[in-house]
Every structure is written in structure tokens, then in C-alpha cells.
């Protein structure tokens, strides 16, 4: 009976390790609640934060701000570059905005408060393509090149394999543990 309990516990742990890593994350923009504001300096720019972060399809960006004084506009690349608030893709003004990153590629956001975008209150996040999936109709064995700054005025985020390496390592540990239980 103790062997059955140990095996079922190991299988349950393995299940959570394997599938828990693929759960969508909620990412607080800038890493803190008051980050959606005109930056005090260039070092406080949100795009520098975004360059250090990795965003996956299915993740959510979360903004916390005073909805009576500001808003978040999802815009096109051109509107982002020009800080144009006249034709946004989506407007959020509730003070707690949550946007699902539902596709790979760049997402552009600017402040809806007049003059804030021009002072640096804007953000580009680049969402990575999930490994093993193709974002186009025809799949290619070679990965697509990372977007360049010429394509958009935002952070260049290079794909990383550390998450996949971690996932592979956990799978190996789980398999070795299961092998040890049954042998």
C-alpha cells in the first residue's frame, strides 16, 4: 500500500511539474503598481523593463493606474511611433487593465493622457512564438529571425531557450524519479 501511495504521489507531482510550467502568467507592467506613468528619466522607461522580460502567447499584461487621469491605448506601430491617440485598436480606462497576449509578435501601447506618450509613457512588448509551433501557414524547419528595431521602435527581445531547458530538465528529473520507484 505504501508503494502505491508513493507512486501516485510521484505521478501527481510529475503532472503538476509538466503542466504547471505552461500556465499563462499575469505580468504587472513595469513590475510595480505605479509603473504606468510618465517616466522620471530614461532609466525608468517601460521599454527597458520589457527588454529584460520574456512574454509568451497566453500571458496577460496587467496595468494599475488612476482610471480618472489616464488610460492605456493599444495602437498600431505607426500610431506608437507618432504618439497618435486618434485611432487606437483598443481603449482601456478602468484603472486595472488586463490584456491577453494572444499572438506572437509586437504589441504597442501608449498612454491616452494628452502629452504623456511624447514624454515616454509608452510600451512595446514582443511576444515569442511557442516552441514547436508555427505562426504562419507554411511551417519551416528553421526558426524565424528575431524582429529588428527597423521593424518597430521598441525593445529587441531575443528568444531564449532557458525556459525550454528548464522544462526539459524537469522532465528528465521526473522520469529518473519514476524509474527509481519502479525499479
N, CA and C of each residue as an Amber inpcrd file, in Angstrom:
protein
   549
   0.8200000  -1.1980000   0.0000000   0.0000000   0.0000000   0.0000000
   0.8610000   1.2570000   0.0000000   1.9750000   1.2240000   0.7490000
   2.8630000   2.3830000   0.7970000   3.4960000   2.6420000  -0.5600000
   3.7840000   1.5540000  -1.3120000   4.3650000   1.7150000  -2.6520000
   3.3540000   2.4040000  -3.5610000   2.0630000   1.9990000  -3.4900000
   1.0220000   2.6270000  -4.3080000   0.8910000   4.1080000  -3.9770000
   0.9220000   4.4590000  -2.7070000   0.8280000   5.8530000  -2.2870000
   2.0130000   6.6590000  -2.8010000   3.1980000   6.0770000  -2.7210000
   4.4120000   6.7430000  -3.2040000   4.3580000   6.9430000  -4.7100000
   3.8980000   5.9400000  -5.4360000   3.7990000   6.0250000  -6.8960000
   2.7710000   7.0750000  -7.2920000   1.6080000   7.0540000  -6.6440000
   0.5750000   8.0360000  -7.0040000   1.0150000   9.4500000  -6.6530000
   1.7200000   9.6290000  -5.5630000   2.2400000  10.9570000  -5.2110000
   3.2560000  11.4220000  -6.2380000   4.1360000  10.5090000  -6.6720000
   5.1470000  10.8590000  -7.6770000   4.4930000  11.2260000  -9.0070000
   3.4900000  10.4650000  -9.4080000   2.7920000  10.7650000 -10.6560000
   2.0810000  12.1100000 -10.5800000   1.4530000  12.3940000  -9.4590000
   0.7710000  13.6720000  -9.2820000   1.7700000  14.8260000  -9.3250000
   2.9040000  14.6700000  -8.6660000   3.9450000  15.6920000  -8.6780000
   4.4660000  15.9080000 -10.0970000   4.7000000  14.8140000 -10.8090000
   5.1630000  14.9100000 -12.1950000   4.1510000  15.6480000 -13.0540000
   2.8770000  15.3360000 -12.8990000   1.8170000  16.0060000 -13.6580000
   1.8580000  17.5170000 -13.4290000   1.9530000  17.9280000 -12.1860000
   1.9840000  19.3640000 -11.8750000   3.2560000  20.0280000 -12.3990000
   4.3810000  19.3480000 -12.3310000   5.6250000  19.9150000 -12.8490000
   5.5690000  20.0880000 -14.3600000   5.0390000  19.1000000 -15.0590000
   4.9960000  19.1500000 -16.5190000   3.9980000  20.1710000 -17.0430000
   2.8300000  20.2250000 -16.4370000   1.7950000  21.0950000 -16.9620000
   1.7120000  22.4390000 -16.2610000   2.2980000  22.5630000 -15.1000000
   2.2790000  23.8260000 -14.3750000   3.1250000  24.8960000 -15.0420000
   4.1410000  24.5020000 -15.7920000   5.0070000  25.4730000 -16.4490000
   4.3450000  26.1290000 -17.6580000   3.2960000  25.5270000 -18.1950000
   2.6750000  26.0740000 -19.3900000   1.4750000  26.9730000 -19.0730000
   1.2310000  27.2530000 -17.8240000   0.1190000  28.0930000 -17.4200000
   0.4340000  29.5540000 -17.7570000  -0.5560000  30.2580000 -18.2580000
  -0.3730000  31.6740000 -18.5830000  -0.0570000  32.4600000 -17.3190000
   0.7730000  33.4850000 -17.4960000   1.1590000  34.3240000 -16.3680000
   0.4530000  35.6670000 -16.4650000   0.2390000  36.2830000 -15.3210000
  -0.2030000  37.6730000 -15.2660000   1.0170000  38.4980000 -14.8970000
   1.3940000  39.4020000 -15.7830000   2.6170000  40.1690000 -15.6190000
   2.2610000  41.6280000 -15.3630000   2.6280000  42.1280000 -14.2080000
   2.3790000  43.5210000 -13.8540000   3.3260000  44.4110000 -14.6500000
   2.7720000  45.3090000 -15.4410000   3.5730000  46.1730000 -16.3050000
   4.5640000  46.9800000 -15.4640000   5.8180000  46.9020000 -15.8410000
   6.8680000  47.5970000 -15.1090000   7.2670000  46.9170000 -13.8200000
   6.5670000  45.8560000 -13.4540000   6.8890000  45.1240000 -12.2350000
   6.3840000  45.7710000 -10.9600000   5.6440000  46.8820000 -11.0760000
   5.1050000  47.5370000  -9.8720000   3.8150000  48.2820000 -10.2340000
   3.0250000  48.5950000  -9.2260000   1.7040000  49.1580000  -9.4720000
   1.7250000  50.5850000 -10.0130000   2.7360000  51.3440000  -9.7630000
   2.7400000  52.7320000 -10.2350000   3.6300000  52.9370000 -11.4610000
   3.8810000  51.8910000 -12.2240000   4.7990000  51.9810000 -13.3610000
   4.1840000  52.6860000 -14.5740000   2.8610000  52.6850000 -14.7180000
   2.2160000  53.3150000 -15.8820000   2.0760000  54.8060000 -15.6200000
   3.1640000  55.5210000 -15.9000000   3.2210000  56.9710000 -15.7120000
   4.3280000  57.5190000 -16.5940000   4.3950000  58.8390000 -16.7020000
   5.4910000  59.4660000 -17.4350000   6.7700000  59.1440000 -16.6760000
   7.7690000  58.5660000 -17.3520000   8.9990000  58.1940000 -16.6370000
   9.7730000  59.4290000 -16.1690000  10.3460000  59.3350000 -14.9800000
  11.1400000  60.4330000 -14.4260000  12.4500000  60.5910000 -15.1850000
  12.9530000  59.4800000 -15.7480000  14.1890000  59.5120000 -16.5260000
  14.1330000  58.3870000 -17.5430000  15.0880000  58.3800000 -18.4380000
  15.1460000  57.3170000 -19.4420000  15.3430000  55.9540000 -18.7880000
  16.0430000  55.9170000 -17.6510000  16.2720000  54.6490000 -16.9680000
  14.9720000  54.0660000 -16.4120000  13.9610000  54.8960000 -16.2940000
  12.6820000  54.4180000 -15.8030000  11.7260000  54.0150000 -16.9120000
  12.1940000  54.0400000 -18.1610000  11.3270000  53.7390000 -19.2940000
  10.8360000  52.2870000 -19.2490000   9.5700000  52.0980000 -19.5730000
   8.9710000  50.7640000 -19.5590000   9.5840000  49.8480000 -20.6100000
  10.0560000  50.4120000 -21.7110000  10.6430000  49.5580000 -22.7450000
  11.9240000  48.8850000 -22.2710000  12.6410000  49.5170000 -21.3650000
  13.8190000  48.8550000 -20.8000000  13.3960000  47.6730000 -19.9430000
  12.3060000  47.8190000 -19.2050000  11.7530000  46.7030000 -18.4300000
  11.3340000  45.5810000 -19.3760000  10.6570000  45.9450000 -20.4750000
  10.1680000  44.9420000 -21.4280000  11.3150000  44.1910000 -22.0980000
  12.4380000  44.8670000 -22.3300000  13.5980000  44.2130000 -22.9290000
  14.1480000  43.1130000 -22.0310000  14.0060000  43.2730000 -20.7340000
  14.5120000  42.2810000 -19.7810000  13.5060000  41.1630000 -19.5070000
  12.3160000  41.2810000 -20.0490000  11.2550000  40.3120000 -19.7840000
  11.0210000  39.4270000 -20.9980000  10.4100000  38.2870000 -20.7650000
  10.0370000  37.3720000 -21.8430000   8.5290000  37.1820000 -21.7790000
   7.8850000  37.4010000 -22.9000000   6.4340000  37.3020000 -22.9740000
   6.0640000  36.1550000 -23.9050000   5.1170000  35.3320000 -23.4560000
   4.6820000  34.1710000 -24.2200000   3.2150000  34.3410000 -24.6190000
   2.8330000  33.6830000 -25.7100000   1.4300000  33.6710000 -26.1170000
   0.6170000  33.1060000 -24.9520000  -0.4620000  33.7820000 -24.5970000
  -1.3180000  33.3570000 -23.4890000  -1.0810000  34.1330000 -22.2060000
   0.0580000  34.8240000 -22.0970000   0.3160000  35.6630000 -20.9250000
  -0.6300000  36.8600000 -20.9350000  -0.7970000  37.4760000 -19.7600000
  -1.6040000  38.6790000 -19.6210000  -0.7270000  39.8090000 -19.1000000
  -0.8370000  40.9820000 -19.7080000  -0.2170000  42.1900000 -19.1550000
  -1.2530000  42.8550000 -18.2680000  -0.8290000  43.3390000 -17.1060000
  -1.7420000  43.9870000 -16.1630000  -1.2000000  45.3720000 -15.8280000
  -2.0360000  46.3840000 -16.0140000  -1.7040000  47.7650000 -15.6550000
  -2.5210000  48.1690000 -14.4400000  -1.9090000  48.9150000 -13.5400000
  -2.5980000  49.5150000 -12.3890000  -2.3320000  51.0160000 -12.4700000
  -3.4000000  51.8230000 -12.5380000  -3.2570000  53.2680000 -12.6790000
  -4.5630000  53.9440000 -12.2750000  -4.5530000  55.2530000 -12.1920000
  -5.7500000  56.0300000 -11.8760000  -6.5620000  56.2010000 -13.1570000
  -7.6610000  55.4580000 -13.2720000  -8.5040000  55.4910000 -14.4680000
  -9.1460000  56.8350000 -14.7310000  -9.2370000  57.7030000 -13.7440000
  -9.7990000  59.0310000 -13.9460000  -8.8180000  60.0060000 -14.5810000
  -7.5250000  59.6680000 -14.5350000  -6.4980000  60.5740000 -15.0510000
  -5.7320000  60.0310000 -16.2560000  -5.8220000  58.7370000 -16.5010000
  -5.0210000  58.1380000 -17.5640000  -5.7790000  56.9710000 -18.1790000
  -5.2080000  56.4230000 -19.2210000  -5.7520000  55.2410000 -19.8750000
  -4.6210000  54.5260000 -20.6060000  -4.9280000  53.3360000 -21.0900000
  -3.9930000  52.5450000 -21.8750000  -4.6260000  52.3650000 -23.2460000
  -3.8800000  52.7080000 -24.2890000  -4.3610000  52.5240000 -25.6490000
  -3.4900000  51.4760000 -26.3340000  -4.1350000  50.4620000 -26.8870000
  -3.4020000  49.5370000 -27.7380000  -3.4680000  50.1210000 -29.1320000
  -2.3090000  50.2900000 -29.7760000  -2.2440000  51.0020000 -31.0550000
  -1.3960000  50.2320000 -32.0650000  -1.4380000  50.7150000 -33.3060000
  -0.5950000  50.1590000 -34.3610000   0.8230000  50.6880000 -34.2070000
   1.7400000  50.1230000 -34.9690000   3.1300000  50.5680000 -34.9450000
   3.2180000  52.0500000 -35.3040000   2.5200000  52.4570000 -36.3420000
   2.5670000  53.8540000 -36.7890000   2.0420000  54.8030000 -35.7080000
   0.9270000  54.4510000 -35.0740000   0.3820000  55.2920000 -34.0010000
   1.3390000  55.3450000 -32.8120000   2.0170000  54.2340000 -32.5400000
   3.0040000  54.1960000 -31.4680000   4.1460000  55.1710000 -31.7610000
   4.7060000  55.0830000 -32.9600000   5.8370000  55.9310000 -33.3460000
   5.4460000  57.4070000 -33.2930000   4.2400000  57.7160000 -33.7530000
   3.7770000  59.1040000 -33.8200000   3.0440000  59.5690000 -32.5670000
   2.9010000  58.7130000 -31.5730000   2.1340000  59.0240000 -30.3590000
   0.7360000  59.5350000 -30.7040000   0.1080000  58.8860000 -31.6530000
  -1.2350000  59.2860000 -32.0860000  -2.2940000  58.5500000 -31.2650000
  -3.1680000  59.3300000 -30.6300000  -4.2430000  58.7330000 -29.8230000
  -5.5800000  58.7430000 -30.5740000  -5.5620000  59.1440000 -31.8440000
  -6.8130000  59.3480000 -32.5760000  -7.4920000  58.0720000 -33.0700000
  -6.7560000  56.9880000 -33.2910000  -7.3650000  55.7870000 -33.8590000
  -6.8280000  54.5100000 -33.2050000  -7.0400000  54.3400000 -31.8980000
  -6.4920000  53.1580000 -31.2190000  -7.2150000  51.8730000 -31.6200000
  -6.5150000  50.7700000 -31.4690000  -7.1250000  49.4550000 -31.6910000
  -8.1000000  49.1710000 -30.5500000  -7.6530000  49.4390000 -29.3080000
  -8.4890000  49.2670000 -28.1150000  -8.1550000  50.3520000 -27.1090000
  -9.1670000  50.7290000 -26.3270000  -9.0030000  51.7350000 -25.2760000
  -9.3830000  51.0890000 -23.9470000  -8.5090000  51.2710000 -22.9540000
  -8.7620000  50.7590000 -21.6070000  -8.6320000  51.9380000 -20.6440000
  -9.6330000  52.1290000 -19.7880000  -9.5830000  53.2580000 -18.8500000
 -10.1460000  52.9020000 -17.4840000 -10.1470000  51.6380000 -17.1560000
 -10.7640000  51.1820000 -15.9070000  -9.8570000  51.2600000 -14.6860000
  -8.5620000  51.5480000 -14.8790000  -7.6390000  51.6260000 -13.7500000
  -6.9440000  50.3190000 -13.4400000  -7.5440000  49.2190000 -13.8360000
  -6.9300000  47.9010000 -13.7160000  -7.1610000  47.2020000 -15.0430000
  -6.2210000  47.3610000 -15.9370000  -6.3520000  46.8310000 -17.2940000
  -5.6030000  45.5220000 -17.4060000  -6.2460000  44.5590000 -18.0450000
  -5.6560000  43.2400000 -18.2450000  -5.8020000  42.8930000 -19.7270000
  -4.6740000  42.7160000 -20.4120000  -4.6750000  42.4340000 -21.8460000
  -4.0120000  41.0890000 -22.0920000  -4.7110000  40.2140000 -22.7990000
  -4.1550000  38.9050000 -23.1340000  -3.2780000  39.0430000 -24.3740000
  -2.0850000  38.5030000 -24.2910000  -1.1590000  38.4670000 -25.4200000
  -1.4910000  37.1940000 -26.2000000  -2.3310000  37.3410000 -27.2070000
  -2.9350000  36.1930000 -27.8730000  -2.2670000  35.7560000 -29.1650000
  -1.1460000  36.3780000 -29.5120000  -0.4450000  36.0190000 -30.7380000
   1.0310000  36.3860000 -30.5900000   1.9000000  35.7660000 -31.3660000
   3.2990000  36.1830000 -31.3260000   3.4870000  37.5020000 -32.0680000
   4.5730000  38.2050000 -31.7400000   4.8940000  39.4590000 -32.4170000
   4.7830000  40.6390000 -31.4750000   4.9710000  41.8480000 -32.0220000
   4.9500000  43.0510000 -31.1830000   3.5280000  43.5240000 -30.8580000
   3.3680000  44.0530000 -29.6430000   2.1480000  44.7240000 -29.1910000
   2.5700000  46.1310000 -28.7850000   1.8170000  47.1280000 -29.2090000
   2.1580000  48.5310000 -28.9520000   1.1130000  49.1690000 -28.0470000
   1.5710000  49.8690000 -27.0020000   0.6800000  50.5370000 -26.0640000
   1.1980000  51.9460000 -25.7950000   0.2680000  52.8990000 -25.6990000
   0.6170000  54.2670000 -25.3330000  -0.3940000  54.7770000 -24.3160000
   0.0000000  55.8220000 -23.6130000  -0.9140000  56.4650000 -22.6760000
  -1.9530000  57.2560000 -23.4690000  -3.1810000  57.2670000 -22.9680000
  -4.2400000  58.0560000 -23.5900000  -4.3050000  59.4800000 -23.0780000
  -3.5150000  59.7990000 -22.0390000  -3.4990000  61.1620000 -21.4940000
  -2.6790000  62.0580000 -22.4290000  -3.2250000  63.1970000 -22.7370000
  -2.5910000  64.1130000 -23.6910000  -1.1620000  64.4650000 -23.2590000
  -0.2230000  64.2760000 -24.1990000   1.1680000  64.6280000 -23.9750000
   2.0030000  63.5790000 -23.2630000   1.3870000  62.5630000 -22.6770000
   2.1430000  61.5690000 -21.9100000   3.0080000  60.6750000 -22.8050000
   2.4710000  60.2630000 -23.9460000   3.2390000  59.4070000 -24.8530000
   4.5020000  60.1330000 -25.3140000   4.3660000  61.3850000 -25.6680000
   5.5170000  62.1700000 -26.1320000   6.5960000  62.2850000 -25.0540000
   6.2000000  62.1450000 -23.8010000   7.1570000  62.2210000 -22.6900000
   7.6840000  60.8380000 -22.3020000   7.3330000  59.8200000 -23.0780000
   7.8910000  58.4910000 -22.8490000   6.9710000  57.4590000 -22.2350000
   5.7120000  57.7870000 -22.0170000   4.7880000  56.8190000 -21.4160000
   4.2000000  55.9470000 -22.5270000   5.0060000  54.9740000 -22.9370000
   4.5960000  54.0420000 -23.9770000   5.3710000  52.7470000 -23.8100000
   4.8660000  51.7120000 -24.4380000   5.4250000  50.3780000 -24.2090000
   5.2520000  49.5130000 -25.4460000   6.3070000  48.7770000 -25.7820000
   6.2420000  47.7270000 -26.8080000   6.6530000  46.4320000 -26.1280000
   5.8520000  45.3990000 -26.3040000   6.2520000  44.0700000 -25.8480000
   6.2660000  43.1540000 -27.0650000   7.2550000  42.2880000 -27.1090000
   7.3650000  41.3180000 -28.1870000   7.0560000  39.9510000 -27.6050000
   6.0190000  39.3290000 -28.1550000   5.5780000  38.0240000 -27.6800000
   6.2610000  36.9550000 -28.5210000   6.8970000  36.0120000 -27.8370000
   7.6200000  34.9460000 -28.5160000   6.6650000  33.8840000 -29.0290000
   7.0320000  33.2620000 -30.1470000   6.2740000  32.1520000 -30.6960000
   6.5510000  30.9260000 -29.8370000   5.5130000  30.2050000 -29.4410000
   5.7530000  28.9900000 -28.6530000   6.6320000  28.0200000 -29.4390000
   7.5710000  27.3990000 -28.7670000   8.4860000  26.4670000 -29.4190000
   7.7040000  25.3060000 -30.0120000   8.0460000  24.9650000 -31.2360000
   7.3910000  23.8340000 -31.8890000   6.1210000  24.2190000 -32.6200000
   5.7380000  25.4820000 -32.5760000   4.5370000  25.9190000 -33.2800000
   4.9310000  26.9240000 -34.3450000   4.2040000  26.9180000 -35.4090000
   4.4610000  27.8580000 -36.4840000   3.4140000  28.9520000 -36.4430000
   3.8370000  30.1810000 -36.6720000   2.8830000  31.2820000 -36.6750000
   2.3760000  31.5640000 -38.0720000   2.8940000  30.8610000 -39.0630000
   2.4690000  31.0800000 -40.4390000   1.7100000  29.8810000 -40.9630000
   1.2930000  29.9610000 -42.2130000   0.5460000  28.8710000 -42.8210000
   1.4840000  27.7210000 -43.1550000   2.6600000  28.0340000 -43.6990000
   3.6330000  27.0200000 -44.0530000   4.7080000  27.0030000 -42.9820000
   4.9420000  25.8470000 -42.3940000   5.9600000  25.7840000 -41.3520000
   7.3210000  25.5440000 -41.9810000   8.3240000  26.0290000 -41.3080000
   9.6910000  25.9320000 -41.7910000  10.5320000  25.2850000 -40.7130000
  11.5190000  24.4800000 -41.0810000  12.3410000  23.8550000 -40.0490000
  13.2460000  24.8410000 -39.3290000  13.5480000  25.9670000 -39.9680000
  14.4160000  26.9720000 -39.3500000  13.5620000  28.0140000 -38.6420000
  13.9820000  28.4660000 -37.4450000  13.2160000  29.4930000 -36.7470000
  13.3000000  30.8210000 -37.4900000  12.2460000  31.6100000 -37.3580000
  12.2250000  32.9350000 -37.9750000  13.2150000  33.8340000 -37.2550000
  13.8420000  34.7570000 -37.9770000  14.7670000  35.6740000 -37.3080000
  14.0230000  36.5720000 -36.3310000  14.7280000  37.0000000 -35.3000000
  14.1280000  37.9030000 -34.3230000  13.8200000  39.2270000 -34.9940000
  12.7260000  39.9110000 -34.5920000  12.4130000  41.2030000 -35.1840000
  13.5310000  42.1960000 -34.9070000  13.7690000  43.0630000 -35.8650000
  14.8070000  44.0670000 -35.6810000  14.1710000  45.3900000 -35.2910000
  14.9830000  46.2930000 -34.7780000  14.4800000  47.6070000 -34.4010000
  13.9630000  48.3610000 -35.6050000  14.3960000  47.9890000 -36.8190000
  13.8930000  48.6510000 -38.0100000  12.4100000  48.3480000 -38.2150000
  11.9430000  47.1950000 -37.6880000  10.5490000  46.8150000 -37.8470000
   9.6260000  47.5670000 -36.9010000  10.1380000  47.9500000 -35.7430000
   9.3320000  48.6890000 -34.7820000  10.2560000  49.4520000 -33.8570000
   9.7270000  50.4900000 -33.2780000  10.5210000  51.3090000 -32.3730000
  10.3000000  50.8490000 -30.9500000  10.8320000  49.7220000 -30.6250000
  10.6670000  49.1700000 -29.2900000  11.8240000  48.2500000 -28.9750000
  11.7140000  47.4970000 -27.9080000  12.8210000  46.6580000 -27.4800000
  12.9980000  45.4770000 -28.4110000  14.2250000  45.1120000 -28.6620000
  14.5080000  43.8980000 -29.4050000  14.6550000  42.7930000 -28.3750000
  13.7690000  41.8280000 -28.4230000  13.7740000  40.7560000 -27.4460000
  14.1980000  39.4950000 -28.1600000  15.3240000  38.9700000 -27.7700000
  15.8350000  37.7500000 -28.3930000  15.1860000  36.5430000 -27.7510000
  14.8230000  35.5430000 -28.5510000  14.2590000  34.3250000 -27.9680000
  15.2810000  33.6740000 -27.0510000  14.7880000  33.0150000 -26.0470000
  15.6800000  32.3410000 -25.1050000  15.2710000  30.8900000 -24.9930000
  16.2380000  30.0520000 -24.7730000  15.9430000  28.6330000 -24.6280000
  15.9970000  28.2020000 -23.1740000  16.2030000  29.1310000 -22.2400000
  16.3450000  28.7490000 -20.8360000  15.0690000  28.1350000 -20.2750000
  13.9150000  28.6490000 -20.6810000  12.6590000  28.0730000 -20.1910000
  12.4880000  26.6560000 -20.7270000  12.8310000  26.4570000 -21.9930000
  12.7210000  25.1230000 -22.5610000  13.7300000  24.1780000 -21.9340000
  14.9200000  24.6790000 -21.6460000  15.9290000  23.8490000 -20.9810000
  15.4510000  23.4600000 -19.5900000  14.8560000  24.4030000 -18.8610000
  14.3140000  24.1170000 -17.5420000  13.2210000  23.0690000 -17.6340000
  12.3280000  23.2310000 -18.5950000  11.2390000  22.2820000 -18.7760000
  11.7940000  20.8940000 -19.0830000  12.7970000  20.8190000 -19.9870000
  13.4170000  19.5400000 -20.3180000  14.1010000  18.9210000 -19.1150000
  14.7540000  19.7520000 -18.3030000  15.4160000  19.2510000 -17.0990000
  14.4300000  18.6750000 -16.1000000  13.3000000  19.3270000 -15.9390000
  12.2750000  18.8370000 -15.0220000  11.7080000  17.5180000 -15.5190000
  11.5070000  17.4160000 -16.8320000  11.0120000  16.1600000 -17.3980000
  12.0080000  15.0320000 -17.1010000  13.2930000  15.3230000 -17.2800000
  14.3070000  14.2990000 -17.0240000  14.3110000  13.8810000 -15.5520000
  14.2280000  14.8450000 -14.6440000  14.1960000  14.5320000 -13.2150000
  12.9790000  13.6720000 -12.8910000  11.8380000  14.0180000 -13.4660000
  10.6130000  13.2520000 -13.2160000  10.7510000  11.8260000 -13.7450000
  11.3350000  11.6730000 -14.9320000  11.4960000  10.3340000 -15.4930000
  12.4610000   9.4960000 -14.6670000  13.5470000  10.0960000 -14.2290000
  14.5100000   9.3790000 -13.3930000  13.8610000   8.9820000 -12.0660000
  13.0800000   9.8870000 -11.4760000  12.3910000   9.5750000 -10.2210000
  11.4130000   8.4230000 -10.4060000  10.6700000   8.4360000 -11.5000000
   9.7030000   7.3610000 -11.7590000  10.4290000   6.0410000 -12.0050000
  11.5640000   6.1040000 -12.7300000  12.3480000   4.9010000 -12.9830000
  12.8330000   4.3080000 -11.6660000  13.2740000   5.1880000 -10.7530000
  13.7520000   4.7360000  -9.4510000  12.6390000   4.0920000  -8.6240000
  11.4340000   4.5440000  -8.7520000  10.3200000   3.9890000  -7.9890000
   9.9580000   2.6050000  -8.4950000   9.9710000   2.4330000  -9.8050000
   9.5230000   1.1550000 -10.3820000  10.6310000   0.1190000 -10.4770000
  11.8780000   0.5000000 -10.2750000  12.9740000  -0.4700000 -10.3990000
  13.4180000  -0.9550000  -9.0610000
